Amino acid sequence: MTHCTASAFLLALAASGPLSAPASFELGPPVMPVSLPDPMEELVVVTRPTPTTYFQTPDGRMGGLEYDLVARFAAVLGTRLRFIEAGSYADALARLRRGEAHMAAADIVATEALREEFRFGPPYRRARQVLVRSGPAPKVANVAALESRRVAFAPESSADHHLRTARPDLQLEAVAADHPEDALRALWEGRADYAITGAHLLDLARGAYPDLAQTLSVGPAEPVAWAFQRHGDPRLLKQARRFFNRIAEDGTLLQLMDRYYGHAKRLDTASAVEFRDAVSRRLPALRSAFEQAGRETGIDWRFLAALAFQESKWDPAATSPTGVRGLMMLTEDTAARMGVKDRTDPWQSLLAGARYFRKLRDALPERIREPDRSWLALAAYNQGLGHLEDARVLAQRLGLDADTWIHVRQALPLLAVEMHYTTLKHGYARGGEAMALTENVRAYYQALVALEPEVAKQDLQATRESEPESATTMHEETEPFIL
């Protein structure tokens, strides 16, 4: 099973003809529908393995907004669940057309054209397609200005639909991306002049690609929903409507949307540029230490790196006005408890900070599940377990769920308000700082996940440059890298 984001590829259209469907995405001859089980016994769902839909988490479990939604739906139905992974956005739709799955849960925008082919469940959010540029590409006033330009988009996506609808005679060089997420990578890597994708995907990508900028909207905001076979089992669509009504009413949908998109607009351009620069200049020298600390503590190294960047900008000698120091900005008391002799020693600080975070996370009630558990532990890393517990108590008083980050986040800033902190055990705290730290770490972690292929290439280049020529030649002959 493959759980990595598919790479984009270049496809040029004939210069003499109008924009047309790329030949590699033609559906081919009709295929007889496969025999599917009763969906109330086994639900078969086609999805796309991307960082915004369906992916394997560092601890080996599955995650993603679509995965979480579908898993909850199957649990409500009491049915077994089987996912089919599509190779692209177009492939997901093709598999549903061929009857290989009962439904598609793949961040699908219910365009007018697709609504003629499939039935759609209730929308769980709305998506707006935007034209994105990078570097020297000029701003454009309308789609017509894309004539003869290289434009990246996913075939059969909403971007594709609106581009064809707006100007069916438009002649441009189409840079086809397997997924809407890949269109931005094609733009950043210089394979396209512009990209068309969802505004929410651009928001998520800003931490990794700070130079990308929206230039205009392409089409109206549209519903994103699960797609069902037009002549499929009507019970399934009926149950889906009940399910979404329920999770909208009880707050589950809001929680899941915040889990995957709540940090999307956290970083401003200056912060994103600073982070991107540090990934190039400082991270290569520290990555092996982050990975080793991750292995020793069982924490994703990218999570540790995100926390360290928030704390020190990856500067081992960093010092704050309040006296915290080092890569993980440890106080004297915390450093002493964790056995650190020199807070400015990068390895001592990193390992102690990782162990301290793990200790805080393990101290939380067992009923609190990930990722809320880690996000609450981040707040404790900043303010201590006592003040975090005060925030959870306050959340309960306000009628909120003290075991979920989205609700405790609302209570944290109130720890600095006299009418609240005077009634709590540990008193005043700068809870807004703990909230900001946690949200920033989420954003930096998301950016590191998106940048993983690039970071790996940097490590490879650094390794080759540091090895003697003979050693490099031998290494490449006997054990080639696979990126």
N, C-alpha and C positions, 0 to 999 in steps of 0.2 A: 504494500500500500504506500502510495506516495503522498507526502504531506507538505510539500514545498510549493512555493508560488511558481507558476509556470512562467517561462521567459517570453518576452515579446519577440516578434520577428517582422522583417520588412517585406512588404509586398507592394510593388509599383503597378499602377493601373496604366493601361494604354493611353498615351497622350492624346490620341485622336478621338477618344470616346468619352462619354459622360461617366460619372461615378457609378460603378456597378458592383455587385457582390463579388468579393474575391473568389477565384476559382477553387482555392483550397478549402473553402467553407461550404461548398455545394453539398447538399444532403445526399445526392446519389439516388439510385433506384429505390422504389418503395420497399420497405422491410415489413414482413408480417409481424404484428405485435407478439411479444413474448407472453408466455402464460404466467400471470402474476398470482400470488396467493391472495386470499381474502385479507383486505387491509386491517380488519379487526383481529386477525391472527398474526400477521406479519406485515408491517408497514415498510414499503420500499421507497426510499427517498433519494433522488439524485441531487447532488450538491457540487460546489466548486471548492477545492482546497486552496483557500487564500487566507491571509492574515485578518480579513474582516468577516469571514463567513464560517470557516471550518478548518481547524488546524490542530496539530498535536502540541500540547503544552510541555514545558520543560520536565515536568514530573511524569510524562508518558500518558497522561489522560488526554481526552479530546476536549476542545473548547471552540469558541466562536459563537457569534450571535445566532446564526442559523442552527448550529448544533444544540445550543442550550434550549432554544425554542422548540425544536423538533423533539428533543429528548423529553421535555416536559409534556408535550402533546402525546407522545407515545405512552408515557406513564399514566396520563389521564385515561387514555383508551384501554390501557391494560394489554397492549399488544407488543410483540417483539418488534425490534427496529433494525433495519438494515440500510446502510448508506451505500450509494454508488457514487464514486468520484468521477466527475466529468473533467476532461482535459482543458476545457475552455468554456466561456459563456455560451457560445454557439453550440458546443457539444452538449451542454446541459439541456438546452432546449430541444436539440435533435433527439436525445435519448428519451425525453418525455413524449415527443411526437411518435417515436417508434414503440411506445408502450412498455419501455423497460422499467418504469417506475410509476408508482401511484401519483406522485407529486414531485415538484421541484422546489427546493428551498435553497436559493442561491443568490440572494440579494437581487432578485429580478424585478425590474421596473415594468409595471403593467401598461405598456404602450398601447395605443389604439390598434396597431397591427397585431400585437400578441393577444389582445382581448378577443380578436376574431377567431383565433385558433384554440385558446385555452380558457378555462374558467379560473378565476382568481379568488382567493380567500380575502378576508378583511385586511386592509392595509395596516402595517404596523409602524410605518413612518412614510415620509414623502421625500423624494429625491429631485434635485434640480441639476440639470446638466450645465456645465460651464466650459468655456474655452479658456485654456491655460497656455501661457507663454513662458519662455525662459530666455535669459541672456539677451542677445541683440534683436530678437524678434520684435517687431513693432506692435503697438496696440492696433487693433482693428475695430471698425465700427459695426461690421456685420459679417455674416457668413460669406457673402460674395467676395470679400477681400481675401479669402483663402484660396482663390484661383491659383493653381500651379504651386501651391505650398505643400510641404510635407505635414500631414496631420495624422496623429495617432489616435485610434479609437478601437473599441472591441466590436467586431462584426456581430450583428443582430442585437446589439445593446441599444439602450435608449439614445445614446449619442449617435449611433449609426442611423437610427430611425429619423431623428430630427434633422440630421444633416441631409438625408435624401429628401425629406419632405420640404425643407426650406429651399433647396436648390437642386432639383433632380438632374439638371444639366451641368452642374459644377464639375470641372475637371481639376483634379488635384492628385497628389501622390499619397495614397493611403498607406499609412504605417499601421498594419493590423496588430493589435495586442490580443493575447489570449483572453485576458480579463480586463475589465475597466481599470483595475488597480495598476496593470502593467503599462497603461498609456502614459502615466506620469514618469515611469522609469525610462521609457523610450525618449521622452522629452528631455529629461535630465541628462541622459547619456549622449545627447546630441544627434539622435537618429530621427528626430522630428523637429519641426519648427513650432508646432502647436499640438496640444492634446485636448480631447474632449472627454470629460469624465464627470462623475458625480461630485457636487460641491463638498459632500461629507468626506469623500476620499481625499480631496485636496486639503481639507482641514487636518486630516490625520497625517498627511504627508509633510506638512510644513516643518516639523522638527527635523526630518531627514533631508528635505529638499527646500531650503529656505528661499531660494531664488525664484521659485515658481510663483507666478502671479495670475490671478483671474483677470481676464480682459473683457469678457461679456457672457451673458447667460444665453443658453441655447435651448429654447423651448420652456414651457411652464413647469412648475413643480408637479411631480407625478407620484402616484401611489406605488410603494414597494410591497409586494405580497407573495405568498406561496401560489404557485401555478399548479393546476390540476388538469388531468385529461378532460377534454370537453365531454366525452361520453363515459367518464369513469363512474365509480361507485358514488351515488349522491349522498350516502351516509357520511362519507369522509368530509366533504365540504361543509355539511351541516354541523358536524362535530368541530371542525376548525373554527367556524363562526362562534360557537359556544365557548371554545377555548380562549379565543382572543378577547371576547367580551369579559370573560372571567379574569384573565391576567391584567386587563386594562383597569378593571375595577379594584382588584386587590393590590395593585402597585407593582406586581412582578414585572410587567413589561417596562415600566419606567426604570426599575432597578437594572434590568438587563441592558437597556439602551445606555444607561449611565456607565455600566461596566465596560462597554466597548467603545463608547463615543464621548463619554463625559469629559475627557481630558483633551478632546480634539483641538480646541482653540486656546489651550492653556499658554502656549509659548508665543510671545510676540516675535516679530522679525529679528530684532536685535538679539534676543536670547537664542533663537534658532541658529542664526549665523555664528554666534559665539560657540555654541555646542558643536556645530558642524566643523568649525576650525579646530576645536580641541580633539575631535575624533581623528583628524588627520595628523595633528602635531603631537598630542600627548598620549592618546590611547595606545598606540602600538607598543610603547615602552612599558605599559602597565597591564596589557591584556593577559599575559601569562600569569601574572599575580592574581588577577581577578578570577581567572579560570581555576587556579589552584585553590583559592579560598572557596570558590563555588563547590569544588569537589569535596573539600573537607567539611563543609557545612550543609551541603545539599541544597544550596540556593543558586538559582540561575545566575551565572556570572554577569550577564547583562543587567540584571536587577541590581546587583552589587555595584556595578559600574555606574548605573543611573543614580543610585543613592550617593555614591562618592562624588559624582560631578555636581549634584545639587549642594553637597556639603562644602566641597573645596575647589571645585572646577578642576579636579585632578591635579592639584598642587600639594605635594607632600609637606611643604613648609607653611601652608596656609594657617593664619592665626586670626581669630575674631576679637573684637573689643572686649568681649566677655571672658576671654581666656581659653576658649576651646581651640584645639590645635590638630593639625595633621590631615591626612587624606580623608579620614572619616570624621574629623572634627570632634574628637573625644574630650570630655571634661577631665580634669585631674582625677576626680573621684571614680568615674567610669573606667578610665585607663588603669587605675590602681586595682580596681576589682577584677579587671580582665587580664591582669598580669603584664601590662605594657610598661616597659622601662623608658622608652623613648617614643613620644607621640609623633615625632617627625620622621621616624623610620617608616617608610611606606608599607612594608610587609607587616610589621607589628600592628600598625594602625588598621590596616585592611582586615587582617584576620580577627583582631579584637572587635572591630565594628561589626563584622559578619556574625561572629559568635554572639555578640550582644543583641543584635537584631533577632537572631534565632531564639535566644533566650526570651526576649519580649514576646515573640510570636507564640512560643510554646506555653507561655504563661496565660494566654487568653483562654476563655472557656472552650472546651472541645466542640461544643455545638456550633461555633462560628466557623463557617466554611470559607475556602478560598474562592475568589481572591480577596474577599473582604477581610479575611484574617491578616493577610500581609499588609493591606492598606491601613488597617487599624494599628498594626505593629509599627508602621512607619510614623504614625502620629505619636505613638509612645516613644519612639526613638528620639523625637524632637522634644517632647514635653514630659516624658516619664509615664509609667503605668498609672500612677495615682491620678494625674490630671486626665488621662484618657478615661479612667473609670468614672471620674466626675462628669465628663462629657457624656458617657453612656447613661449615667443616672439622670442627667438633665434631659437627654433624649427621651428617656422613658416618661419623665414628667410631662414632656410636650406631646406625648402620645405617639412617639416615633419608635422605630425598631432599633434597639441598642446594639444589635448584632450585625447591622449592615452599615457599610461606609456611607452610602448616600444619605442616611439619616443622621449618623453621628457627625458627619461633616457639617450639618446645619447647626449642631449644638456647640461645636468647638469654639467658634468666635465668641459665643456668649460667655465663655469662661473669663473674659475680660470685662464683663458688664457687672457692675456692683450688685444690682438686684438679684443676680444669679450666683456669682461666686461667693457671696457672703453666706449662702445657704448650703454650700458644698464642703466636703471634708477637707480638701486640699487647697481651697481658696483660689486666689487670683492666678491666672495663667494666660500667656499670649497664645490662646488656642488658634487664632487666625494664622499664626506662623506654622503650626503643625498641619493645618489644613492645606496651606500653600505648599509646604514641603511635599506632602503626599501627592498632591495633584501634579506637581512638577516632576517628581520621580516617575509617575505613571507616563507622562509625556516623553521624558527622556528614554525610558525603557522601550516605549513604542517605536521611537526613532531608531534605537539601536537594533531592534528586531528588523526594521525595514532596511537598515544599512548593513546587515550581516554579510551579504555577498561582497560588498565593497571592503568591509573591514578585513575579511578573509584574504582578499587580494592584496591589501596592504601588508598583511603579515607575511604572505608568500614572497612579496617583493623584498621586504626587509630581510627575510631569511636568506634569500639568494644573494643579496648584496653583502651580507656579513660572512658568508661562507667562502673559503678559498676556492679558486676556479676548479681545481681537480676534484674537490669534495662535492661541489655543485654538480659537476658533470656526472660523477658516480651516483649521486642521489637521484638525479633525473633519469638515469638509465635503469636503476634498479627499483625505484619506488616513486613513480610519477605522481604528482598531485592531481587530484580530480576535484575541480571546483564546481 
